[in-house]
Amino acid sequence: MNAIRYLGLIVVLLVMGCSGKDVPADIIQPHEMGNMLFEISMAEEFVNTYVARDTTKNRSAEIEKEYQKIFLLHKITEAEFRKSYDFYRSHTEIFKLMMDSLNARSQRARNELYRAEDE
Protein backbone atom coordinates (compact mmCIF):
# COMPACT_ATOMS: atom_id res chain seq x y z
CA MET A 1 0.00 0.00 0.00
CA ASN A 2 2.94 2.36 0.60
CA ALA A 3 3.84 2.09 -3.08
CA ILE A 4 0.45 3.55 -4.00
CA ARG A 5 1.01 6.50 -1.65
CA TYR A 6 4.43 7.20 -3.13
CA LEU A 7 3.09 6.87 -6.66
CA GLY A 8 0.37 9.40 -5.85
CA LEU A 9 2.95 11.81 -4.44
CA ILE A 10 5.16 11.39 -7.50
CA VAL A 11 2.24 12.10 -9.82
CA VAL A 12 1.32 15.24 -7.88
CA LEU A 13 4.91 16.47 -7.88
CA LEU A 14 5.33 15.77 -11.60
CA VAL A 15 2.13 17.61 -12.49
CA MET A 16 3.07 20.52 -10.26
CA GLY A 17 6.55 20.57 -11.77
CA CYS A 18 5.07 20.75 -15.24
CA SER A 19 2.62 23.50 -14.33
CA GLY A 20 5.28 26.19 -14.74
CA LYS A 21 4.53 27.52 -11.26
CA ASP A 22 7.32 27.27 -8.73
CA VAL A 23 6.50 27.41 -5.07
CA PRO A 24 8.60 30.14 -3.42
CA ALA A 25 11.04 29.08 -0.71
CA ASP A 26 9.17 31.09 1.95
CA ILE A 27 6.00 29.07 1.28
CA ILE A 28 5.39 25.69 2.92
CA GLN A 29 6.16 23.18 0.19
CA PRO A 30 3.26 21.18 -1.30
CA HIS A 31 3.94 17.83 0.35
CA GLU A 32 4.30 19.38 3.81
CA MET A 33 1.28 21.63 3.27
CA GLY A 34 -0.76 18.62 2.18
CA ASN A 35 0.25 16.79 5.35
CA MET A 36 -0.76 19.77 7.45
CA LEU A 37 -4.12 20.14 5.71
CA PHE A 38 -4.78 16.45 6.25
CA GLU A 39 -3.92 16.77 9.95
CA ILE A 40 -6.11 19.88 10.26
CA SER A 41 -9.00 17.99 8.69
CA MET A 42 -8.50 15.13 11.14
CA ALA A 43 -8.28 17.54 14.10
CA GLU A 44 -11.50 19.30 13.08
CA GLU A 45 -13.26 15.96 12.75
CA PHE A 46 -11.98 14.90 16.17
CA VAL A 47 -13.26 18.08 17.81
CA ASN A 48 -16.59 17.95 15.99
CA THR A 49 -17.14 14.27 16.79
CA TYR A 50 -15.82 13.91 20.32
CA VAL A 51 -14.94 17.19 22.01
CA ALA A 52 -18.03 19.12 20.93
CA ARG A 53 -20.22 16.63 22.80
CA ASP A 54 -18.86 18.11 26.03
CA THR A 55 -21.06 21.16 26.55
CA THR A 56 -18.51 22.69 28.92
CA LYS A 57 -16.04 23.08 26.04
CA ASN A 58 -15.98 25.81 23.44
CA ARG A 59 -15.76 24.23 19.99
CA SER A 60 -13.83 27.12 18.41
CA ALA A 61 -11.33 27.26 21.25
CA GLU A 62 -10.78 23.50 21.08
CA ILE A 63 -10.19 23.61 17.31
CA GLU A 64 -7.73 26.47 17.82
CA LYS A 65 -5.85 24.35 20.38
CA GLU A 66 -5.61 21.53 17.84
CA TYR A 67 -4.33 23.94 15.17
CA GLN A 68 -1.64 25.19 17.53
CA LYS A 69 -0.53 21.61 18.21
CA ILE A 70 -0.17 21.02 14.46
CA PHE A 71 1.79 24.26 13.98
CA LEU A 72 4.08 23.30 16.85
CA LEU A 73 4.57 19.80 15.45
CA HIS A 74 5.56 21.23 12.06
CA LYS A 75 7.64 24.02 13.63
CA ILE A 76 5.77 26.85 11.94
CA THR A 77 3.71 29.81 13.06
CA GLU A 78 0.09 30.46 12.29
CA ALA A 79 1.21 33.42 10.15
CA GLU A 80 3.47 31.14 8.08
CA PHE A 81 0.62 28.70 7.60
CA ARG A 82 -1.83 31.45 6.60
CA LYS A 83 0.67 32.95 4.13
CA SER A 84 1.19 29.54 2.54
CA TYR A 85 -2.52 28.76 2.52
CA ASP A 86 -3.25 32.09 0.82
CA PHE A 87 -0.55 31.34 -1.77
CA TYR A 88 -2.09 27.97 -2.62
CA ARG A 89 -5.61 29.40 -2.71
CA SER A 90 -4.44 32.01 -5.23
CA HIS A 91 -2.72 29.35 -7.37
CA THR A 92 -5.77 27.25 -8.10
CA GLU A 93 -4.08 24.61 -10.25
CA ILE A 94 -1.63 23.73 -7.47
CA PHE A 95 -4.35 23.94 -4.81
CA LYS A 96 -6.65 21.65 -6.79
CA LEU A 97 -3.89 19.05 -7.18
CA MET A 98 -3.17 19.24 -3.46
CA MET A 99 -6.84 18.84 -2.54
CA ASP A 100 -7.29 15.98 -5.02
CA SER A 101 -4.30 14.27 -3.44
CA LEU A 102 -5.79 14.75 0.04
CA ASN A 103 -9.10 13.35 -1.13
CA ALA A 104 -7.34 10.28 -2.55
CA ARG A 105 -5.40 9.89 0.70
CA SER A 106 -8.62 10.03 2.71
CA GLN A 107 -10.27 7.53 0.42
CA ARG A 108 -7.34 5.12 0.81
CA ALA A 109 -7.55 5.47 4.60
CA ARG A 110 -11.29 4.74 4.51
CA ASN A 111 -10.73 1.73 2.26
CA GLU A 112 -8.09 0.37 4.63
CA LEU A 113 -10.45 0.85 7.57
CA TYR A 114 -13.29 -0.96 5.82
CA ARG A 115 -10.95 -3.75 4.76
CA ALA A 116 -9.76 -4.15 8.36
CA GLU A 117 -13.37 -4.30 9.60
CA ASP A 118 -14.15 -7.06 7.10
CA GLU A 119 -11.26 -9.24 8.29
Stockholm file with secondary structure:
# STOCKHOLM 1.0

chainA/1-119         MNAIRYLGLIVVLLVMGCSGKDVPADIIQPHEMGNMLFEISMAEEFVNTYVARDTTKNRSAEIEKEYQKIFLLHKITEAEFRKSYDFYRSHTEIFKLMMDSLNARSQRARNELYRAEDE
#=GR chainA/1-119 SS CHHHHHHHHHHHHHHHHHTTCCCCTTSCCHHHHHHHHHHHHHHHHHHHHTGGGCTTSCHHHHHHHHHHHHHHHTTCCHHHHHHHHHHHHHSHHHHHHHHHHHHHHHHHHHHHHHHHHHC
#=GC SS_cons         CHHHHHHHHHHHHHHHHHTTCCCCTTSCCHHHHHHHHHHHHHHHHHHHHTGGGCTTSCHHHHHHHHHHHHHHHTTCCHHHHHHHHHHHHHSHHHHHHHHHHHHHHHHHHHHHHHHHHHC
//
